Every structure is written in structure tokens, then in C-alpha cells.
Amino acid sequence: MSMDMSLLPAPAVIEVLDFEVILARRVAEFQELCEQAGFDYSLLLESDPAMKLLEVQAYQELEMRQRINDAAKACMLAYATKTDLDNLGANYQVYRLIVTPADPTAVPPVEAVYEDDERFRERIQLAPEGTTTAGPVDSYRLHALSASAEVADVGIDSPIPGTVRVTVLSTDPSGVPSEALLNTVGGALNAEKIRPLCDSVPVQGPEIFETVITAKVYRYEGPAGEVALANGKIALDKWLLKIRKLGKGLPHSGIDAALHQPGVDRVEITDPPADMLCTKTQWVRVTAIKVLEEVVSG
């Protein structure tokens, strides 16, 4: 399984920027030069025109350094986005898939919809596995994800020797792959140059468990508590999107971590009644989210 690049430490080449630090350095350099020239600028007031000029220069330097940071990130797989990511993918002969083709005959014309950055990033990360036949797990995963942009996730396991079972989760909200999608993935994995000779590779849809999330958030009174509740709902949506994968399940700890924002006293989870655990052939579909609130005194 490919590593989670979000867990990588920040690269040393990315500079931490601080406008006040840059300004203080420029002021000190300016005062030193003035002293050498015989001018006394030891008391540099905020209203002084020289101070305004130094502030402008410091801001310009900040922008320049931020541009350097952005350029450095654009060269890294963990940070690159959009066309920068496309160019990194080209180094591995991996190209962004089309989700919905363009329709120039429509009124107005419809542009093509392409694979999102995160899914494309994972395929680039898996690209070295594609130099072999689909023997390793990550090689099967790469070829399955590359078969169609409708593949949201892939589970690979071997229930019996000689059989590699591939489970496909669809990008459709239901998660259920169509027969056409299963056939597309199966055709890609069973190609002569992809599948090892001795492997049998059945392709199937996942076993899906449906549930709702019901939780009560005990928040502190006042604006801070209201913000905490709103942030918790946003965090929960983001977390659910992140774990929309086979085998991830639905643990209470994740729900609690998302909703338990600063300004929240505690979280009570009613549904699901317990952690929902899954195998690589299973997926939990959340059909509804209900977050109740109760205000408590700090």
C-alpha cells in the first residue's frame, strides 16, 4: 500500500515566512547604513516616509519568498496541483483520466471533467509498480485505478492460492459499480501484459453496509460554541470523504475527533451504536448525518 504523503514532515526547503521578521531585519540594516553615513535614524517612527518604504520592500520580499516556496512545492508530488501535477505525472507516463468528456456541440459548450488531484496523485505515486506485471498488490491497484476514472477505490486480496480478488468501489454515491465498469476493470487486469500467467483475477463490487450518523454535541454557550459546532460539521464531512475507501469502516473515534472542536465539552454518538469494521471487500455507506446540540455552561 502506498504511504500517506500527508504524514511526511514539511520539507526544509519550504521557508517559514514572517513579515515582521523580514521588516525588523530591513529596519536594522537601514539604521546601520544610516549610522555609517552619519545620519541618526535610531528612532524610526511609524509615520516616517522611510518606514513606509521599508514596509513596502519587506512585503515585496515576502511575496518573492512565497513565490519561491510555491515553486518548490510545485516540484514535489506531495504538494503539486493542477498542471504542475500533470507535468510530474508525465515523467512517469501517467496522465490524468477523463471523468466526463467535453461536448463542444452543447449550448453552451461543456468542458471535459478530469480526475481530481488526489486520485491522480495516488496513481503517480503507484507508477513504479506499473513496470511489473500485476503481481504485487500496488501493481494491481495501479492498473485498476487507471482502467477508469469511475473507480473510487480498489481492494485486493487473495482468498485462495492462485486467485487475486479485486473489489471495486464506484465513484457513484451508492458505491455500487456498474457491470460495464466491472468489465472495464476486469479487461484491464486480465490483459496479456498485465496479469501473471498463473493468476485468476475475478472482479466484483463491494459488500455495502448502510448506516446513519447520529450524534449530540454538548457545546459551550456563546459564539465560540456556535463556531465549534459549525467547524465540527465541516470536519466530519471532510473526514468521511477522506475515509471513503474499502476496509476503512466507521469508527466512533473518528466521528468524535471531527465533532470535538475547541468550544465543545463532549460528544455522544448514538448511531452507529458501535464501531463498524470492514474488510478489503466491504464499505460503509453513510446515508444521513444528524448532529444535535445542547448548550452547557463553561
PEQUICOR-V140666 format. One record per residue. SS is DSSP state (a for helix, b for strand, c for the rest). PSI is psi in whole degrees, -180 to 180 (* if undefined). OMEGA is omega in whole degrees, -180 to 180 (999 if undefined). Layout:
SS	PSI	OMEGA
SS	PSI	OMEGA
This chain:
c	135	180
c	149	-178
c	156	177
c	107	-175
a	-15	177
a	-16	-180
a	-6	179
c	144	175
c	156	179
c	131	-179
c	144	-177
c	-24	-179
c	-21	179
c	113	-175
c	136	174
c	122	-173
c	143	179
c	114	-178
a	-43	-177
a	-36	178
a	-43	179
a	-44	-180
a	-44	-180
a	-40	178
a	-43	-180
a	-39	178
a	-44	-180
a	-42	179
a	-41	180
a	-45	-179
a	-36	178
a	-43	179
a	-40	179
a	-39	179
a	-41	179
a	-30	-180
c	-2	178
c	16	177
c	142	179
c	103	176
c	31	-178
c	-29	177
c	88	-178
c	108	-176
c	155	179
c	-32	-178
c	-6	-178
c	133	178
a	-35	179
a	-37	179
a	-40	179
a	-40	179
a	-41	178
a	-37	178
a	-42	178
a	-44	-180
a	-40	180
a	-40	179
a	-39	178
a	-39	177
a	-40	178
a	-45	179
a	-42	-180
a	-43	-180
a	-35	176
a	-37	177
a	-38	177
a	-43	176
a	-47	-179
a	-39	180
a	-38	178
a	-43	179
a	-35	-178
a	-18	180
c	1	-176
c	133	-178
c	-35	-177
c	-22	-173
c	-23	-175
c	146	179
c	164	173
a	-130	-174
a	-26	174
a	-41	178
a	-37	176
a	-42	-179
a	-35	175
a	-41	179
a	-36	-180
a	-27	177
a	-27	-179
c	10	-176
c	40	175
c	126	-175
c	151	-176
c	132	-179
c	154	177
b	125	177
b	-50	178
b	121	-179
c	155	176
c	152	177
b	88	-178
c	-14	-179
c	-12	-180
c	160	178
c	110	-6
c	165	-180
c	144	-179
b	127	178
c	157	179
c	146	174
b	127	-175
b	163	175
c	139	-179
c	165	-174
a	-44	-173
a	-42	179
a	-42	179
a	-40	180
a	-43	-180
a	-40	-180
a	-37	176
a	-42	180
a	-34	-180
a	-6	-172
a	-41	179
a	-28	178
a	-21	-178
a	-6	179
a	-9	176
c	172	168
c	170	-172
c	55	178
c	-55	178
c	155	-179
a	-46	-177
a	-26	176
a	-45	175
a	-41	-178
a	-45	180
a	-48	-176
a	-33	178
a	-44	179
a	-32	-178
a	-13	-178
a	-35	-178
c	143	176
c	-8	178
c	-5	178
b	113	180
b	-40	-179
b	161	-179
b	135	173
b	131	-179
b	125	173
b	171	-178
c	92	-177
c	-31	177
c	154	-180
c	137	179
c	-5	179
b	125	175
c	110	-177
b	129	-179
b	120	179
b	129	-174
b	125	172
b	128	-177
b	157	174
c	-13	175
c	142	-180
c	-30	179
c	-21	-177
c	-10	-175
c	122	178
c	143	177
c	163	177
a	-37	179
a	-41	179
a	-44	178
a	-40	179
a	-38	179
a	-47	179
a	-44	179
a	-41	178
a	-39	180
a	-41	-176
a	-24	-179
c	10	176
c	150	-173
c	-37	-177
c	3	-178
c	-52	-173
c	131	172
c	147	-172
c	-36	-173
c	2	-177
c	140	167
b	129	-172
c	84	174
c	145	180
b	132	-175
b	166	172
b	167	-177
c	159	167
b	125	-172
b	129	174
b	126	-180
b	142	179
b	167	172
b	159	173
b	121	175
b	123	-178
b	149	175
b	128	180
b	120	176
b	103	-176
b	158	177
b	153	-179
c	157	179
c	174	-177
a	-36	-178
a	-39	179
a	-38	178
a	-42	178
a	-40	180
a	-41	180
a	-46	180
a	-43	179
a	-35	179
a	-42	179
a	-41	178
a	-44	-180
a	-37	179
a	-44	179
a	-42	-180
a	-41	-180
a	-42	179
a	-37	177
a	-38	-179
a	-36	-177
c	17	177
c	69	-177
c	156	177
c	138	176
c	-5	-177
c	-31	-179
c	-162	-180
b	84	-179
c	144	176
a	-35	-176
a	-36	179
a	-41	178
a	-45	-179
a	-44	-179
a	-37	-179
a	-43	-175
a	-22	-175
c	74	179
c	163	174
c	126	-174
c	-1	178
b	134	180
b	-49	179
b	167	-180
b	131	175
b	126	-178
b	121	179
b	-45	180
b	135	-5
c	155	-176
c	-21	180
c	172	176
c	138	175
b	115	-177
c	147	-176
c	158	170
c	-178	-179
c	-8	179
c	8	-174
b	156	-180
b	142	176
b	123	178
b	120	177
b	115	-176
b	-21	-180
b	152	178
b	127	178
b	112	180
b	112	177
b	163	179
b	151	173
b	131	-177
b	131	178
b	156	179
c	145	-180
c	*	999
